[in-house]
Amino acid sequence: MGSTGTASASGVTDADDDRRNVSDVTGVLVLGACAAWSLITAAAHGGRPEGDLLAVLAVAAGYASGRIVGALLPVAAPTAGALAGLGLAVAAPYVRANPQFVTPLGHTGAVAALLTLSSGAACCAAWAARTPAQRLALHLAAAGITVAAAALDSTTGLLACAGVLLCSLAAGRMRHRGPALAVLALVAALAAGTSWAVAENVLPDGLSAFLEEQLSGHRVMLWRDALTLVHRDPAFGAGPGRFGELSPTAAQSLMPDGKPHSAALQQAAEQGVVGVALLAAAFCWVLYALWRTQRPTPIALTAGAALTALAVIVSVGNALSFTIVTAGAGLLAGIATVRPLTDGRRAEQEAG
């Protein structure tokens, strides 16, 4: 009996290790392809790939850090991350997005992104906590972050944080994460597709007019400039970082930031359809890692909800242009996909 139990536990551990290795290798390949394609498009048309390379590095570093601190401190690490993100969001109106520009960080959607990631981290910490009292306190902390979003006058952040909190509470009753993660992928695809449809002006007149009013005409004009660049060279795009110098709308802006304020459209304009495919692949890899992780389903789905909300935010903004946001996304994904050290010790005890 003892040897059979040991063999069974060993088999489960080996299978879990194989699942984790597959997701890790997939992540390395996807992020490596993103970096390589940025260099290829820069070589083809010129441009500045440094921003894309920094984003890839930030995601990778955040993910690795999340795996480490999440294993050592499964509750304290996401709690500290939530507090740090909230602090950065509160301080954001006093921080400049770039020394060359006077546009506050909060005007770019980065505040909403930071609040969303903070809410997700707090909810992940709640589900990692051992006692009901701790879980309640951390869920209340996530609710407090939602209130902070309202105080900061971030409507997008308020909606995103509330959505993450509700999804986290609902995740506690779900046994199977696959269908829920598929729905999250569909939501992200719908958000990106809607921005593209608005730019192409293919939506019904009433819906198109409503969305343009909510998004602002200036943003829609930036999106249409991005589509113009896509049509010129759908394979390679115009080159990383070149949208600002090729967009008439951006050139006429009083405070240009050189971004079309849509991650999918920026990738398409600067790196072609392959760039968009790689961006989508990076998001799908994160969802795949959450599907295969050993962490409890509520943690996986909470992180998935927060990262999906971030995907919606970046479909209509330039939050991914900020290293702190990309690093924070990687950190949350790493914490949610880590294999806690306590699990390994428990398996050894059961095997013994």
Secondary structure by P-SEA (a helix, b strand, c coil): caaaaaaaaaaaaaaaaaaaaaaaaaaaaaaaaaaaaaaaaaaaccccaaaaaaaaaaaaaaaaaaaaaaaacccaaaaaaaaaaaaaaaacccccccccccccccccaaaaaaaaaaaaaaaaaaaacccaaaaaaaaaaaaaaaaaaaaaccaaaaaaaaaaaaaaaaacccccaaaaaaaaaaaaaaaaaaaaaaaaccccaaaaaaaaaaacaaaaaaaaaaaaaaaaccccccccccccccccccccccccccccccaaaaaaacccaaaaaaaaaaaaaaaaaaaaccccaaaaaaaaaaaaaaaaaaacccccccaaaaaaaaaaaaaaacccaaaaaaaaaaac
